[in-house]
Amino acid sequence: MNSEIPGVSVPPRGLRNPPMLRFLSAVAHATSNPDTSLPEAAGLDAMELAIAMAEAKRCGFIAMQPEGVKLMPAGIEWSAAELLPVMPLVAVASQGGLL
């Protein structure tokens, strides 16, 4: 836990870059569903897609392969860390039959 107030524990902020998280989710979806293209999965126009890919590549989150874009371990780890603070909410939603 982190906190800016001594003695007070708050969960890590998480979700610092929702657009990157959505893009990496689209990469994961497109790579596991060959009938879905990355632009379709991402829902981005050509310029937005180029920017997202360049930034994800710069961060080491994706790599370009002959068969297409590959989600790298750094992208998976970053995404997992971003989602960690909301996992209690996901657990409650799944227990309530919402997922």
All heavy atoms as an XYZ file, in Angstrom:
713
protein
N       0.829     -1.173      0.000
C       0.000      0.000      0.000
C       0.883      1.250      0.000
O       1.942      1.264      0.589
C      -0.884      0.012      1.242
C      -1.824     -1.139      1.355
S      -3.253     -0.818      0.333
C      -4.203     -2.233      0.665
N       0.389      2.282     -0.624
C       1.109      3.537     -0.618
C       0.236      4.609     -0.006
O      -0.970      4.474      0.089
C       1.568      3.926     -2.018
C       0.400      4.222     -2.947
O      -0.750      4.144     -2.564
N       0.709      4.566     -4.167
N       0.854      5.680      0.412
C       0.089      6.766      0.997
C       0.944      8.008      1.046
O       2.150      7.927      1.239
C      -0.355      6.385      2.412
O      -0.989      7.482      3.032
N       0.319      9.142      0.879
C       1.017     10.394      1.053
C       0.833     10.909      2.473
O       1.450     11.881      2.873
C       0.519     11.411      0.028
C       0.866     10.995     -1.383
C       0.448     12.033     -2.411
O       0.217     13.197     -2.055
O       0.363     11.660     -3.581
N      -0.032     10.289      3.252
C      -0.274     10.682      4.630
C       0.321      9.606      5.531
O      -0.091      8.452      5.461
C      -1.781     10.826      4.912
C      -2.406     11.831      3.939
C      -2.024     11.226      6.356
C      -3.908     11.870      3.979
N       1.325      9.962      6.363
C       1.934      8.947      7.238
C       0.887      8.247      8.087
O      -0.020      8.874      8.629
C       2.898      9.771      8.109
C       3.147     11.022      7.325
C       1.887     11.285      6.545
N       0.992      6.938      8.145
C       0.091      6.134      8.958
C      -1.235      5.797      8.298
O      -2.041      5.080      8.875
N      -1.469      6.294      7.098
C      -2.724      6.010      6.403
C      -2.404      5.178      5.165
O      -1.613      5.583      4.326
C      -3.451      7.315      5.994
C      -4.693      6.984      5.180
C      -3.795      8.136      7.213
N      -2.995      4.007      5.084
C      -2.775      3.133      3.932
C      -3.916      3.278      2.946
O      -5.082      3.198      3.326
C      -2.679      1.670      4.368
O      -1.530      1.479      5.150
N      -3.576      3.519      1.704
C      -4.574      3.563      0.635
C      -4.079      2.666     -0.482
O      -2.874      2.465     -0.638
C      -4.802      5.002      0.102
C      -5.406      5.871      1.177
C      -3.520      5.598     -0.407
N      -4.978      2.096     -1.250
C      -4.531      1.233     -2.334
C      -3.757      2.032     -3.381
O      -3.961      3.239     -3.509
C      -5.814      0.667     -2.927
C      -6.926      1.374     -2.286
C      -6.411      2.189     -1.153
N      -2.865      1.370     -4.134
C      -2.182      2.057     -5.225
C      -3.212      2.626     -6.195
O      -4.292      2.061     -6.363
C      -1.349      0.972     -5.896
C      -1.407     -0.205     -5.012
C      -2.535     -0.024     -4.047
N      -2.900      3.718     -6.811
C      -3.850      4.418     -7.677
C      -4.297      3.559     -8.834
O      -5.471      3.416     -9.082
C      -3.209      5.715     -8.167
C      -4.136      6.507     -9.028
C      -3.588      7.895     -9.262
N      -4.375      8.527    -10.304
C      -3.945      8.739    -11.527
N      -2.731      8.407    -11.860
N      -4.715      9.306    -12.423
N      -3.364      2.986     -9.572
C      -3.731      2.168    -10.724
C      -4.436      2.972    -11.806
O      -4.723      4.148    -11.641
N      -4.671      2.360    -12.918
C      -5.363      2.962    -14.046
C      -4.819      4.354    -14.382
O      -5.556      5.289    -14.606
C      -6.864      3.013    -13.801
C      -7.530      1.658    -13.589
C      -9.019      1.837    -13.365
C      -7.280      0.719    -14.734
N      -3.502      4.451    -14.428
C      -2.862      5.724    -14.761
C      -2.950      6.029    -16.246
O      -2.812      7.176    -16.641
C      -1.394      5.707    -14.322
C      -1.244      5.682    -12.805
C       0.160      5.393    -12.443
N       0.439      4.026    -12.915
C       1.493      3.334    -12.598
N       2.418      3.851    -11.862
N       1.650      2.112    -13.050
N      -3.146      4.996    -17.063
C      -3.207      5.218    -18.505
C      -4.265      4.293    -19.111
O      -3.944      3.313    -19.782
C      -1.826      4.964    -19.115
C      -1.722      5.431    -20.542
O      -2.723      5.601    -21.237
N      -0.497      5.614    -21.009
N      -5.539      4.626    -18.897
C      -6.605      3.769    -19.440
C      -6.532      3.551    -20.947
O      -6.795      2.435    -21.406
C      -7.889      4.484    -19.033
C      -7.507      5.268    -17.830
C      -6.073      5.700    -18.069
N      -6.147      4.562    -21.761
C      -6.064      4.286    -23.199
C      -5.036      3.197    -23.534
O      -5.292      2.365    -24.406
C      -5.670      5.637    -23.811
C      -6.175      6.647    -22.839
C      -5.981      6.006    -21.496
N      -3.902      3.186    -22.830
C      -2.903      2.143    -23.090
C      -3.440      0.791    -22.646
O      -3.261     -0.221    -23.333
C      -1.585      2.451    -22.367
C      -0.520      1.386    -22.588
S       0.004      1.201    -24.313
C       1.006      2.679    -24.509
N      -4.121      0.753    -21.532
C      -4.708     -0.497    -21.053
C      -5.720     -1.029    -22.057
O      -5.729     -2.219    -22.370
C      -5.357     -0.256    -19.685
C      -5.734     -1.464    -18.870
C      -4.551     -2.372    -18.619
C      -6.341     -1.012    -17.552
N      -6.567     -0.144    -22.592
C      -7.543     -0.568    -23.609
C      -6.840     -1.055    -24.872
O      -7.250     -2.054    -25.474
C      -8.498      0.581    -23.946
C      -9.562      0.803    -22.896
C     -10.646      1.752    -23.367
N     -10.151      3.081    -23.661
C     -10.039      4.058    -22.765
N     -10.403      3.844    -21.521
N      -9.586      5.243    -23.121
N      -5.753     -0.369    -25.271
C      -5.032     -0.787    -26.465
C      -4.397     -2.163    -26.262
O      -4.509     -3.034    -27.131
C      -3.958      0.241    -26.847
C      -3.096     -0.230    -27.982
C      -3.603     -0.317    -29.268
C      -1.786     -0.626    -27.761
C      -2.823     -0.784    -30.319
C      -0.995     -1.086    -28.798
C      -1.512     -1.165    -30.081
N      -3.752     -2.377    -25.131
C      -3.131     -3.683    -24.881
C      -4.184     -4.781    -24.787
O      -3.954     -5.911    -25.212
C      -2.261     -3.632    -23.622
C      -1.041     -2.721    -23.719
C      -0.291     -2.704    -22.391
C      -0.109     -3.133    -24.859
N      -5.351     -4.449    -24.268
C      -6.452     -5.410    -24.245
C      -6.879     -5.750    -25.670
O      -7.163     -6.920    -25.989
C      -7.627     -4.837    -23.453
O      -8.702     -5.729    -23.456
N      -6.909     -4.745    -26.531
C      -7.261     -4.978    -27.940
C      -6.214     -5.849    -28.617
O      -6.553     -6.721    -29.415
C      -7.399     -3.647    -28.680
N      -4.930     -5.639    -28.306
C      -3.865     -6.486    -28.864
C      -4.089     -7.925    -28.426
O      -4.033     -8.854    -29.244
C      -2.468     -5.993    -28.436
C      -1.383     -6.998    -28.826
C      -2.160     -4.618    -29.043
N      -4.353     -8.124    -27.133
C      -4.594     -9.479    -26.621
C      -5.799    -10.114    -27.315
O      -5.751    -11.282    -27.706
C      -4.803     -9.442    -25.110
N      -6.857     -9.329    -27.497
C      -8.060     -9.858    -28.148
C      -7.774    -10.218    -29.606
O      -8.147    -11.304    -30.069
C      -9.200     -8.835    -28.075
C     -10.436     -9.289    -28.759
N     -11.299    -10.205    -28.208
C     -10.953     -8.978    -29.976
C     -12.291    -10.430    -29.044
N     -12.111     -9.696    -30.137
N      -7.116     -9.319    -30.326
C      -6.842     -9.563    -31.750
C      -5.901    -10.741    -31.955
O      -6.069    -11.502    -32.913
C      -6.265     -8.304    -32.403
N      -4.937    -10.920    -31.056
C      -4.005    -12.032    -31.236
C      -4.644    -13.370    -30.883
O      -4.260    -14.395    -31.426
C      -2.716    -11.835    -30.423
O      -3.031    -11.638    -29.051
C      -1.915    -10.663    -30.931
N      -5.636    -13.358    -29.995
C      -6.299    -14.624    -29.652
C      -7.525    -14.897    -30.510
O      -8.104    -15.974    -30.422
C      -6.667    -14.643    -28.165
O      -7.598    -13.636    -27.878
N      -7.913    -13.930    -31.334
C      -9.060    -14.082    -32.239
C      -8.632    -13.672    -33.642
O      -8.816    -12.512    -34.028
C     -10.230    -13.212    -31.774
C     -10.767    -13.649    -30.438
O     -11.438    -14.658    -30.347
N     -10.447    -12.893    -29.401
N      -8.063    -14.589    -34.401
C      -7.515    -14.246    -35.715
C      -8.511    -13.606    -36.680
O      -8.114    -12.908    -37.600
C      -7.010    -15.570    -36.273
C      -6.963    -16.509    -35.125
C      -7.904    -15.994    -34.088
N      -9.801    -13.810    -36.462
C     -10.790    -13.214    -37.346
C     -11.068    -11.737    -37.019
O     -11.816    -11.068    -37.729
C     -12.100    -14.006    -37.307
C     -12.669    -14.136    -35.909
O     -11.883    -14.198    -34.947
O     -13.907    -14.187    -35.775
N     -10.445    -11.231    -35.939
C     -10.608     -9.828    -35.547
C      -9.301     -9.095    -35.782
O      -8.264     -9.480    -35.258
C     -10.990     -9.722    -34.052
O     -12.161    -10.482    -33.821
C     -11.224     -8.280    -33.654
N      -9.364     -8.024    -36.568
C      -8.149     -7.232    -36.815
C      -7.873     -6.327    -35.618
O      -8.773     -5.986    -34.849
C      -8.321     -6.377    -38.068
O      -9.268     -5.356    -37.838
N      -6.615     -5.906    -35.484
C      -6.258     -5.002    -34.397
C      -6.999     -3.672    -34.503
O      -7.539     -3.205    -33.491
C      -4.739     -4.791    -34.339
C      -4.250     -3.875    -33.223
C      -4.740     -4.322    -31.859
C      -2.734     -3.796    -33.253
N      -7.074     -3.054    -35.684
C      -7.844     -1.804    -35.750
C      -9.299     -1.987    -35.321
O      -9.864     -1.137    -34.636
C      -7.749     -1.410    -37.224
C      -6.491     -2.042    -37.707
C      -6.400     -3.340    -36.944
N      -9.891     -3.104    -35.700
C     -11.271     -3.387    -35.310
C     -11.375     -3.579    -33.796
O     -12.275     -3.017    -33.151
C     -11.764     -4.632    -36.040
C     -13.183     -5.017    -35.735
C     -13.593     -6.317    -36.421
O     -12.752     -7.006    -37.036
O     -14.786     -6.633    -36.342
N     -10.465     -4.354    -33.226
C     -10.492     -4.613    -31.787
C     -10.229     -3.345    -30.984
O     -10.840     -3.125    -29.941
C      -9.461     -5.686    -31.422
N      -9.329     -2.503    -31.486
C      -8.957     -1.285    -30.758
C      -9.992     -0.175    -30.917
O     -10.103      0.698    -30.051
C      -7.593     -0.793    -31.228
N     -10.718     -0.195    -32.028
C     -11.694      0.860    -32.271
C     -11.052      2.223    -32.465
O     -11.634      3.237    -32.107
N      -9.848      2.225    -33.029
C      -9.108      3.465    -33.244
C      -9.008      3.770    -34.727
O      -8.981      2.852    -35.545
C      -7.697      3.347    -32.658
C      -7.595      3.035    -31.155
C      -6.152      2.783    -30.763
C      -8.200      4.151    -30.333
N      -8.917      5.057    -35.063
C      -8.660      5.396    -36.458
C      -7.169      5.184    -36.736
O      -6.400      4.855    -35.823
C      -9.117      6.820    -36.792
C      -8.347      7.917    -36.075
O      -7.150      7.744    -35.752
O      -8.949      8.984    -35.837
N      -6.758      5.346    -37.977
C      -5.381      5.032    -38.376
C      -4.353      5.830    -37.581
O      -3.318      5.289    -37.155
C      -5.210      5.268    -39.875
N      -4.592      7.117    -37.377
C      -3.651      7.960    -36.636
C      -3.567      7.547    -35.173
O      -2.485      7.403    -34.615
C      -4.066      9.428    -36.734
C      -3.162     10.369    -35.959
S      -1.571     10.628    -36.735
C      -2.058     11.695    -38.054
N      -4.712      7.319    -34.547
C      -4.729      6.893    -33.147
C      -4.040      5.549    -32.974
O      -3.292      5.338    -32.013
C      -6.168      6.802    -32.638
C      -6.886      8.122    -32.546
C      -8.375      7.978    -32.321
O      -8.977      6.994    -32.806
O      -8.944      8.861    -31.671
N      -4.281      4.647    -33.916
C      -3.657      3.330    -33.862
C      -2.143      3.441    -33.989
O      -1.405      2.793    -33.245
C      -4.222      2.420    -34.960
C      -3.725      0.980    -34.955
C      -4.129      0.258    -33.678
C      -4.273      0.241    -36.165
N      -1.672      4.285    -34.907
C      -0.233      4.478    -35.087
C       0.411      5.036    -33.818
O       1.497      4.590    -33.408
C       0.036      5.396    -36.270
N      -0.259      5.979    -33.178
C       0.273      6.567    -31.938
C       0.305      5.525    -30.826
O       1.301      5.394    -30.111
C      -0.554      7.798    -31.531
C      -0.324      8.922    -32.543
C      -0.210      8.256    -30.117
C      -1.288     10.079    -32.409
N      -0.779      4.778    -30.667
C      -0.841      3.752    -29.621
C       0.224      2.688    -29.841
O       0.907      2.269    -28.897
C      -2.232      3.113    -29.579
N       0.395      2.259    -31.076
C       1.409      1.238    -31.374
C       2.803      1.767    -31.116
O       3.650      1.061    -30.541
C       1.266      0.751    -32.811
C       0.037     -0.110    -33.002
S      -0.133     -0.767    -34.665
C       1.271     -1.845    -34.752
N       3.077      3.005    -31.521
C       4.414      3.582    -31.311
C       4.735      3.687    -29.820
O       5.847      3.349    -29.395
C       4.509      4.945    -31.980
N       3.775      4.130    -29.035
C       4.014      4.273    -27.595
C       4.164      2.911    -26.918
O       5.039      2.705    -26.082
C       2.885      5.075    -26.942
C       3.082      5.338    -25.477
C       4.314      6.183    -25.140
O       4.943      6.771    -26.041
O       4.658      6.234    -23.948
N       3.318      1.959    -27.286
C       3.418      0.613    -26.704
C       4.739     -0.042    -27.085
O       5.367     -0.716    -26.261
C       2.236     -0.245    -27.150
N       5.167      0.174    -28.301
C       6.456     -0.381    -28.740
C       7.605      0.295    -28.000
O       8.536     -0.370    -27.543
C       6.612     -0.206    -30.252
C       7.821     -0.896    -30.809
C       7.865     -0.788    -32.318
C       9.138     -1.426    -32.849
N       9.306     -1.196    -34.270
N       7.529      1.619    -27.842
C       8.564      2.359    -27.123
C       8.700      1.869    -25.681
O       9.801      1.766    -25.143
C       8.244      3.856    -27.130
C       9.332      4.730    -26.486
C       8.875      6.154    -26.300
N       7.852      6.296    -25.284
C       8.072      6.284    -23.966
N       9.289      6.105    -23.492
N       7.075      6.436    -23.126
N       7.586      1.525    -25.075
C       7.584      1.045    -23.692
C       7.981     -0.431    -23.579
O       8.133     -0.940    -22.469
C       6.196      1.240    -23.080
S       5.726      2.958    -22.860
N       8.110     -1.113    -24.702
C       8.438     -2.536    -24.675
C       7.234     -3.419    -24.417
O       7.385     -4.596    -24.080
N       6.018     -2.860    -24.580
C       4.802     -3.612    -24.309
C       4.397     -4.505    -25.477
O       3.702     -5.499    -25.276
C       3.642     -2.680    -23.986
C       3.816     -1.881    -22.716
C       3.004     -0.797    -22.471
C       4.769     -2.211    -21.758
C       3.123     -0.056    -21.308
C       4.911     -1.482    -20.596
C       4.078     -0.393    -20.361
N       4.784     -4.132    -26.689
C       4.479     -4.930    -27.868
C       5.730     -5.048    -28.727
O       6.679     -4.279    -28.574
C       3.340     -4.321    -28.725
C       3.742     -2.952    -29.280
C       2.037     -4.267    -27.949
C       2.797     -2.392    -30.336
N       5.717     -6.018    -29.617
C       6.786     -6.178    -30.609
C       6.124     -6.519    -31.930
O       5.067     -7.140    -31.967
C       7.751     -7.281    -30.194
N       6.759     -6.064    -32.976
C       6.253     -6.377    -34.307
C       6.859     -7.708    -34.739
O       8.068     -7.887    -34.694
C       6.615     -5.275    -35.302
C       6.064     -3.905    -34.915
S       4.295     -3.878    -34.605
C       3.678     -4.308    -36.214
N       6.025     -8.634    -35.137
C       6.425     -9.954    -35.601
C       5.958    -10.098    -37.046
O       5.039     -9.390    -37.464
C       5.767    -11.036    -34.737
C       6.048    -10.925    -33.261
C       7.451    -11.350    -32.911
O       7.953    -12.321    -33.446
N       8.083    -10.625    -32.013
N       6.533    -11.031    -37.808
C       6.054    -11.233    -39.182
C       4.551    -11.520    -39.248
O       3.872    -11.076    -40.164
C       6.859    -12.427    -39.679
C       8.092    -12.430    -38.840
C       7.678    -11.880    -37.498
N       4.024    -12.201    -38.243
C       2.597    -12.537    -38.237
C       1.729    -11.432    -37.640
O       0.510    -11.542    -37.643
C       2.344    -13.861    -37.501
C       2.755    -13.860    -36.049
C       4.231    -14.156    -35.779
O       5.005    -14.359    -36.729
O       4.610    -14.179    -34.593
N       2.332    -10.372    -37.140
C       1.572     -9.248    -36.596
C       2.155     -8.734    -35.300
O       3.316     -8.966    -34.972
N       1.328     -8.067    -34.528
C       1.746     -7.481    -33.256
C       1.704     -8.551    -32.171
O       0.756     -9.334    -32.090
C       0.818     -6.307    -32.876
C       1.236     -5.699    -31.557
C       0.805     -5.261    -33.967
N       2.744     -8.575    -31.347
C       2.800     -9.541    -30.247
C       2.840     -8.785    -28.930
O       3.612     -7.846    -28.758
C       4.048    -10.410    -30.372
C       4.178    -11.413    -29.244
C       5.404    -12.264    -29.365
C       5.463    -13.233    -28.201
N       6.690    -13.989    -28.179
N       1.996     -9.190    -27.994
C       1.996     -8.641    -26.645
C       3.190     -9.229    -25.899
O       3.341    -10.441    -25.806
C       0.681     -8.990    -25.947
C       0.388     -8.364    -24.608
C       0.422     -6.844    -24.687
C      -0.969     -8.823    -24.116
N       4.042     -8.371    -25.376
C       5.264     -8.805    -24.702
C       5.020     -8.941    -23.196
O       4.068     -8.355    -22.653
C       6.383     -7.795    -24.957
C       6.702     -7.610    -26.438
S       7.161     -9.154    -27.255
C       8.757     -9.456    -26.509
N       5.888     -9.696    -22.503
C       5.731     -9.847    -21.050
C       5.643     -8.509    -20.307
O       4.860     -8.376    -19.365
C       6.966    -10.644    -20.633
C       7.288    -11.461    -21.852
C       6.965    -10.552    -23.012
N       6.406     -7.514    -20.737
C       6.351     -6.205    -20.064
C       4.956     -5.596    -20.173
O       4.473     -4.963    -19.221
C       7.385     -5.254    -20.663
N       4.290     -5.789    -21.296
C       2.931     -5.282    -21.466
C       1.940     -6.010    -20.590
O       1.020     -5.408    -20.024
N       2.127     -7.311    -20.471
C       1.252     -8.117    -19.614
C       1.454     -7.733    -18.156
O       0.489     -7.527    -17.407
C       1.511     -9.620    -19.837
C       1.167     -9.996    -21.279
C       0.723    -10.466    -18.829
C       1.678    -11.362    -21.699
N       2.705     -7.594    -17.744
C       3.006     -7.234    -16.354
C       2.476     -5.844    -16.016
O       1.894     -5.632    -14.942
C       4.506     -7.311    -16.107
C       5.039     -8.728    -16.140
C       6.554     -8.788    -16.182
O       7.228     -7.757    -15.955
O       7.081     -9.888    -16.443
N       2.678     -4.885    -16.921
C       2.197     -3.528    -16.678
C       0.674     -3.530    -16.552
O       0.118     -2.904    -15.652
C       2.652     -2.590    -17.800
C       2.183     -1.190    -17.610
C       2.787     -0.212    -16.862
C       0.994     -0.609    -18.155
N       2.034      0.939    -16.926
C       0.933      0.725    -17.704
C      -0.020     -1.081    -18.976
C      -0.102      1.587    -18.056
C      -1.057     -0.227    -19.322
C      -1.081      1.090    -18.866
N       0.007     -4.248    -17.455
C      -1.454     -4.314    -17.422
C      -1.949     -4.933    -16.122
O      -2.904     -4.435    -15.514
C      -1.979     -5.120    -18.617
O      -1.633     -4.494    -19.823
N      -1.297     -6.000    -15.700
C      -1.696     -6.656    -14.450
C      -1.527     -5.710    -13.267
O      -2.404     -5.641    -12.397
C      -0.885     -7.931    -14.245
N      -0.435     -4.963    -13.243
C      -0.206     -4.011    -12.150
C      -1.254     -2.899    -12.168
O      -1.712     -2.447    -11.113
C       1.206     -3.423    -12.246
N      -1.635     -2.459    -13.356
C      -2.661     -1.423    -13.475
C      -4.014     -1.922    -12.971
O      -4.781     -1.169    -12.384
C      -2.807     -0.973    -14.934
C      -1.682     -0.100    -15.408
C      -1.673      1.254    -14.725
O      -2.586      2.060    -14.952
O      -0.750      1.490    -13.940
N      -4.309     -3.193    -13.219
C      -5.612     -3.749    -12.842
C      -5.676     -4.212    -11.391
O      -6.776     -4.380    -10.850
C      -5.963     -4.906    -13.770
C      -6.254     -4.496    -15.211
C      -6.363     -5.726    -16.094
C      -7.517     -3.654    -15.285
N      -4.550     -4.411    -10.769
C      -4.514     -4.940     -9.404
C      -5.406     -4.165     -8.428
O      -6.158     -4.781     -7.671
C      -3.068     -4.992     -8.901
C      -2.834     -5.769     -7.626
C      -3.263     -7.223     -7.801
C      -1.369     -5.701     -7.247
N      -5.402     -2.829     -8.442
C      -6.246     -2.111     -7.483
C      -7.743     -2.327     -7.665
O      -8.509     -2.118     -6.728
C      -5.898     -0.638     -7.716
C      -4.543     -0.654     -8.336
C      -4.513     -1.916     -9.157
N      -8.181     -2.743     -8.842
C      -9.623     -2.934     -9.048
C     -10.054     -4.398     -8.920
O     -11.236     -4.701     -9.070
C     -10.092     -2.360    -10.412
C      -9.846     -0.864    -10.476
C      -9.440     -3.072    -11.564
N      -9.123     -5.277     -8.619
C      -9.464     -6.693     -8.513
C     -10.489     -6.986     -7.421
O     -11.357     -7.842     -7.617
C      -8.202     -7.548     -8.340
C      -7.329     -7.569     -9.593
S      -8.223     -7.893    -11.138
C      -8.728     -9.574    -10.884
N     -10.471     -6.290     -6.277
C     -11.543     -6.550     -5.302
C     -12.931     -6.249     -5.876
O     -13.886     -6.961     -5.594
C     -11.203     -5.610     -4.141
C      -9.720     -5.429     -4.236
C      -9.427     -5.416     -5.731
N     -13.037     -5.229     -6.697
C     -14.311     -4.905     -7.327
C     -14.713     -5.986     -8.333
O     -15.879     -6.378     -8.405
C     -14.217     -3.552     -8.026
C     -15.476     -3.022     -8.692
C     -16.618     -2.906     -7.700
C     -15.195     -1.692     -9.340
N     -13.745     -6.497     -9.080
C     -14.013     -7.574    -10.034
C     -14.496     -8.819     -9.278
O     -15.443     -9.481     -9.708
C     -12.762     -7.883    -10.896
C     -12.971     -9.131    -11.727
C     -12.405     -6.687    -11.756
N     -13.866     -9.099     -8.146
C     -14.276    -10.268     -7.352
C     -15.713    -10.121     -6.871
O     -16.496    -11.069     -6.954
C     -13.326    -10.451     -6.164
N     -16.072     -8.948     -6.401
C     -17.445     -8.714     -5.926
C     -18.427     -8.847     -7.087
O     -19.485     -9.468     -6.958
C     -17.570     -7.313     -5.269
C     -19.007     -6.945     -5.016
C     -16.777     -7.279     -3.967
N     -18.071     -8.289     -8.237
C     -18.949     -8.373     -9.406
C     -19.144     -9.820     -9.849
O     -20.252    -10.231    -10.193
C     -18.394     -7.540    -10.553
N     -18.067    -10.606     -9.828
C     -18.196    -11.990    -10.279
C     -18.973    -12.826     -9.256
O     -19.738    -13.698     -9.642
C     -16.823    -12.603    -10.561
O     -16.116    -12.859     -9.382
N     -18.804    -12.549     -7.977
C     -19.571    -13.270     -6.956
C     -21.058    -12.955     -7.064
O     -21.896    -13.800     -6.781
C     -19.070    -12.919     -5.558
C     -17.716    -13.478     -5.239
C     -17.155    -12.934     -3.934
O     -17.745    -12.076     -3.289
N     -15.987    -13.435     -3.566
N     -21.361    -11.733     -7.492
C     -22.762    -11.341     -7.639
C     -23.368    -11.756     -8.959
O     -24.486    -11.408     -9.284
N     -22.590    -12.513     -9.770
C     -23.090    -13.001    -11.043
C     -23.116    -11.953    -12.132
O     -23.766    -12.133    -13.155
N     -22.403    -10.856    -11.932
C     -22.399     -9.791    -12.929
C     -21.379    -10.015    -14.035
O     -21.445     -9.359    -15.065
C     -22.132     -8.445    -12.245
C     -23.171     -8.051    -11.194
C     -22.738     -6.786    -10.476
C     -24.526     -7.860    -11.841
N     -20.454    -10.916    -13.825
C     -19.442    -11.218    -14.852
C     -19.576    -12.644    -15.331
O     -19.961    -13.516    -14.672
C     -18.025    -11.017    -14.297
C     -17.680     -9.611    -13.875
C     -16.274     -9.557    -13.323
C     -17.792     -8.646    -15.042
